Each structure stands twice: as structure tokens, then as C-alpha cells.
Amino acid sequence: MPKGEDTPLMRQWREVKSRHADALVFFRVGDFYELFYQDAEEGSRLLGLTLTSRNNGSSKAPLAGVPAKALDEYLGRLVKVGRRVAICDQVEDPAEAKGIVRREVTETVTPGTVLSDALLSARRNNFLVSITPSEGSDVGIAALDLSTGELTLHQVPIAEVGAALGRLEPSELLLPRSWEDEASSIAELEGAAKTFRDDWVFDAEPATDELRRRFGVQSLEGFGFQSGDTLFVRAAGALLSYVSEIRPAGVEHLQQPSIVRRGASMVLDEMTRRNLELVEPLRPGAEGGTLIEVLDRCETAMGARLLRRWILNPLVEAEAIWARQDAVTELHASSESRSALRQTLSGMLDLERVAGRVGAARVSPRELRGLGAGLACLPGLKEIGGELGSELLGSLTGDLDTLDDVRDLIETAIDADAGATLQDGGVIRKGYHAELDELRQIRDGAQDTIASLQARERERTGIGSLKVGFNKVFGYYIEVTKANLDRVPDDFVRKQTLTNAERYFTPELKEWEEKVFGAEDRILSLEAELFGDVRRAVASEVGRIQDSARRAAELDVLASLAQVAERQRYVRPEVHTGFESRVRAGRHPVVETMMPTESFIPNDLELDEDGRIVVLTGPNMAGKSTVLRQVGLIHLLAQMGAFVPADEAKLAVCDRIFTRVGASDNLARGQSTFMVEMNETAAIVHGATRNSLVLLDEIGRGTSTYDGVSIAWAVTEHVHERIGAKTIFATHYHELTQLGDLLPGVKNLNVAVREVGDDVVFLRRLEEGGADRSYGIQVARLAGFPSEILERARELLAELEGTHSGGGEGLGRHGSHRPRSEAPPDQLSFFAASDHPVVKRLREIDPDRLTPLDALNLLVELRDQTRGGGED
Ligand code: ADP
């Protein structure tokens, strides 16, 4: 419709919408936030709102609305689906407005920038991540958790972007506009809301200016930037300018950027993060299946968030690991200090996030008071720390800032019963401000004044039932029932008529009312002013609060690790920089918690120069994947500085842990599962080094058996010869056990089963050597297959085994032929060793010394030999 016909309200809306085209505009009208036109339609779709319409000049505008009171709930739902919302509020009092009320967007809420507790999950960070356009082979990444103010900068090779994002778990990505077309097809960028900004926003110059301005510095060197670090700067600059756009009122709690150089922590790729079920179950929605659920005994949400980061960023420097281990050891040994520490932490609220809200001017009076109470726990932490000897614990608590001044300020200024909003009053404590106290006295004198006025007026008028009362709309009044109206004196002025009574005021009452109302208004504005002052004073110390909060969080994580170590009977592993890893009686930290005590069967496992590759066989369900993941998790735990589920462990520090899990175990991703499998395997082959731990759970399952075995075989050879990484390869292809004889660094283990009649009993025990059978039919039987099918399968199996072992046509690695007598009874061999007698004989021949007749005789002899068993 032509804009000329718009009502003034719609004109205002259109103007706002044009500046926030990519957001849903929540447009405040009275007690509602209204959505118009396309926003209304989207809102009704996403939120189930009723779609109506509003008159707009000669036409109608589609409209949907939500009550202002329920704003957070609707925001939460929109943010969850990755939508952004511009909140457009009335910024002047409708009573004073000339014409239409002025409205402005006061806040844009996006998944990566929400601050409200209701919209954040307490135990995980909420990262907004910006990525620069690539330059050469690297990109710059800046990650900001606006709720806590932490800002980290990373420079990573393009190939590792996915891994970096996997560790940050961003809820929103800020990307250069030039990526807009392809971004939706890049798997690494899945799962987060995407916001695009012009590429120039990512340029070095505006970015440097933005950083300098934001942190008030002349040069960026103080942050540890080196020349050539432009990628960091560009990512951070774009991110900060976006944040100013989102929160025009500013944020005071941003921490100085901290640069995460490559090599400080392990690059944990997306596959491994998922396959080892570190923080999320492989099957969404499954509960109790992740490492973090076992490890998180943190008393604070800050601790829980830090723990999550420790899990996703294992250390790679032995010294750093040892330092954490020492701390955990000490807290493990001294259950007294540990419980004192945890007890103290349990009283501490989420200092980081409250500090964030102080900085963003979104803190409620009650929260600010709560911050004071949280700070009151700090001296206790310091005291407990004083009794601890390990270096890390000492350094965390030794110079811990207990922030007494900040706490004093809060406790003297803010009332212990301060409510959630300033409007309720009672925010500033009695005794803090003289004028405020005086005004309150006037207001609180009201009860007495009313009582005496009422007594006087009753006496004067002789109306015994006369009442002086108050209501919000009409203020103070004198109420007289209808029966007594004839006795109302002349100076009573009528104010309101009820069914059974009339309400009046008198000049005296009016005058007094003005005084009380004046005091009331003044109290509220004075309280708001004083609260603002206190908030600003606290905000200026926000860096100190964040520092102490960080230390508290780290103490919390260390104590939690010690607690779990004790509860779950973990031991401190000997972490070293050599090659071998040995675990005695190791357990799977998650699987063991899901079964009754003692029913998990522990296993020993060694990986060293002579057996760096383990080919792990065993029937389905035997426990191969469990052993495999157990080894990965034990290494990962060790590199977090945690204890491990074993009786004893000596573990090499790994530079990377790679995992890949069989196609059928993986979630389909739109690509063919076999393609996914090959991509993942390729990534491992390219990325692994001698110091990596490679965990392969079936390769080549997604294709034909011959294909699959061939690929698996070749990958194993490559890892053995070219990479030399410690590797466990779980497979149900028994053919691969032949590698144990052929390659010196490969050894065979199997998860033992015992056959009892038609059944198979899983022993869950690792044994040397390869498994000889699949027991597929027995497993199918356990799964409740009908007996006719089982019977038929047995028949077919016998037939197939007969054909293969009798046919003499084994698919030899070098085309060699394997006589029937050498074929294992129920194992098909694809790759027979090449020592057939004919081949041997051929090798011995010296053609130079052979006469033509000898040659002919030899040929006949060889032919006869190939008919060895008298077949054909
Ligand atoms: P596979 O990979 O050989 O098919 P899994 O590793 O998936 O077998 O194990 C199947 C099930 O066996 C697991 O879900 C677990 O319940 C149980 N299991 C595995 N290992 C053990 C063990 N060491 N002790 C007790 N139960 C185990």
C-alpha cells in the first residue's frame, strides 16, 4: 500500500523496521509488544500467536501481540530458534507526549548477546563468535561471552575452524557478508545463528580503532598482540562494533582480550567431541551419557562453565597438566579442605554473570545485594587456601582479592530485602542517605496522620462510619456512606461515587496528599539515583570481581575433580612426554556409572613401540567400542589434569585425539554415511602425528566387504608406516588380524566371549590374539529373532562357509591361492600370506642356469603342484 496512507503509528513502525530489517520488531503499544506485517506472520508461526489486524488508514495491517509482562518467555523461544529481536520501547511518558509517543529500539536481543538469566543456561558459556574473511591459510576468530565479559582471540588454519567452533559451541556467528551465499552449506557453521556484516567491518584499520577506543589504550601491544596479529584484531574489532550496535547503552564489563595461541590446548575436532560424548550425547536427548555429567560436581555455575571448557580444551603441556594434578591430588587427599572449600563455594552466586549485568546496567537491586553476599564468601576461600600447599591452589588463593571495599559499599547502601525492581522502593538501606531517611519519615507518618484526621472529621461531622482511605487511582479520600450524606459539610469536595458511598477530599487532605506524594516521588527518584551511583561504583571495579570469580571457578573445578576422583575411585595417572601409554584395570568413566557397582569389567591395555597399533576384534556387542572410547576418555581426563578411572595409569601426552566411529553408529548428516566415514578417515590420516592417539571404530562398514577390508587394511598400513601414532582399531573384520603377523608394531587383542550351547556369553575381558568368529547369529538370537530366521541363517552360514573354504579361490593379497587345508575353519581369508609352495619354488629359480627342457619340466611340476590336493 502507498506509504502516504499510513497512520502516524505505522509510519513510526516502518521507520524503525527499516533500520532493523533483519530483526523481528517488538513494538511497544500500551501493555503489549505488537508485531506488524511480515513480523506478525513470522511471530504467529514461531510463537503460535493469533494473527489479527489493525486499521491503518484505509487498509489493514496484520498484527500479532504479546503481553509486555511475558516478554522474556517469548524472547527465550525466539532466541532458541536463532532469531533476533529489536525491542522498541516508548521512551517518553504517554501523558506528556505531544502527538504520538516517541519510541526507540532500546535493545536488540540475539542468541549470542542475551544477558537475561532467564534466557541463558547457567552451566555453559554463551559465545558470540566472529570469523574474519580468510587471509592465506588462516582465519581470525574472536569469541565473546557477553554475559561474563570474557573475550578470547584465536588464529586458526582454515582446516581447524570446525574444531575451534566445536570447542566454543557458539550460539551466534558474526560473518563477513561475502560468505552469505555459501555459509548455509558449510557444515562447520551449522547450529548457530548467523549474522552477516560488510567485509570492511573486518578490516584491520577500523578494527584497531575500535579496540583502542573500547579499551582506552594507545597501542594494542599491552594485550600481548605481536606484529602480524592482524587477524585477531580484525575479528575482535568487528565483534566489538557489532556489540556496540546491539547495546547502544554500552557494556562496561568487557574483559581485556586474551589471546589463545595455538598449541596451548589440544585441538579437539568435532567428531571426537561428539564420538566421545564429552558434553553432549551422540543421540540427542539421551541423558546420563556424557563425560560432563559424571565430572560436574561443581558448586557454582561459574565452575560448571569452566569445567566444560576444560573438557573441550585439554592441555598439551605436561607442566600445566602436572600443576593441575598436584592441586587435585591435594584436595583429594584432604577431604576436610575439600569439603570446606565446596561448602564455601556453595554460598556463592554466579559472580561472573552478575558482574556482567552490573557492567551492562541490567542488574536488579536484589541481584546487586546478592553480589555482596557472594563476595562475602571470598575471605573464606582465601583462608582455606592459606592451608593448602600445592602451587596452583596457592597461586589461586594467595593474592585472591576479597573485595572488602566493594562488599562494604553494597552492604551499607543496599537494603537486605531489596526487591527485583526499583519501582517497589525499599532499595536503599536506612541510614545510608539522610534526605532519603527524612522523606521516608514523612511518608511513613501517613498512618498516624490518617488516623488522627479520621478521628477529627468523625467528631466534626458526627458520622461515626466516616473513613479516610487511599487508592492508587484516586489517591486519598474521605468516604461517607449514602445513609450519612445529609451530614456532609460544605468543605467536602466530591471525588468519586460508589454504589453505597461517596468519596470526598478536603483542602487539608489535598495539601497533605501533595506532600506525601511529593515525598513518594522524590523517594523513588532518589533511590534510583543512589542505586545508579552504587551500580556505577561497583561497575568500575568489575575487573576485580571478574578476576576473583575466575579464581573461585577454578577452585570449584579442581575440588569437583577431586570429589569425583574419590567417589569413583579414580587414580592420579603418571603423565609423561614419552611414547607409551599403559593402563591397568581401566574403566569407562561414563558406562561404569550406568551399571550397578562392580559390574563393569576393568581391562588392561598397553600401547608402546612394539604394539602401537591394536587391532581389536570381537563380535558385535562384545565391548569393543567401550574399550576404545575408554582409552580416549582416560587420556583426555589425564590431559585435563583429572584423575582417571583405573587402578594405575602411565599416559603419554597426546597432541591430538582422533576418533571415528562406524557408519551405522553415526547420525546421518545428509551426506551418504560412507562419504562421511571416508571424509573423517581422510582427516585423521592428514592430521595425525606420532604423538596422536587414533581411535578407529570400524572403517569401511558402509561399503562392500571387500572394499571395506581393503580400505581398512591400507589405512592401518599407512598409520603404521607413515604416522606411527598410538592407534586402536576396533573391527569386526577378522581379516585384519593378519596384520598382526605382518607388521611389527601391530598387535591383536580381542574382547572375549564364551559359547555356551547356542548362546554367547560376553566376558567383556580383553585377551591377546584375534577373535575367530562373529557370533552374529548368536547376537541376533539375544536380540529376540524368531527361531525360523535363526535356523535359516545358520543353514546359509554353513553353506557360505563351505563354498568359500572349499572353492580354493581365496582373494589373495597378491593373488595367491590358499589350499583348503590352510584355511581357518570358519574364517574367510582375503589376504593370505604369500608363501604358497609354488611361489616359494618360483622364487628359488635361477633362469640363467635353466635349460629349456628343465624349464618345461618345471612348468609341468608347478602346474601339478597347484592342483596339490588333487582337486579339479
Ligand atoms: P561393541 O562395540 O563390541 O559392539 P560395545 O562396546 O558397544 O560393543 O558394548 C556393548 C555393551 O556392553 C555396552 O553398552 C555396555 O553396556 C556393555 N559393556 C561393554 N564393556 C563392558 C565392560 N567392560 N563391563 C561391563 N559391561 C560392558
Residues whose N, C-alpha, C, O or C-beta is under 5 A from the ligand:
A	BS01	ADP	S599 F600 I601 P619 N620 M621 A622 G623 K624 S625 T626 R764
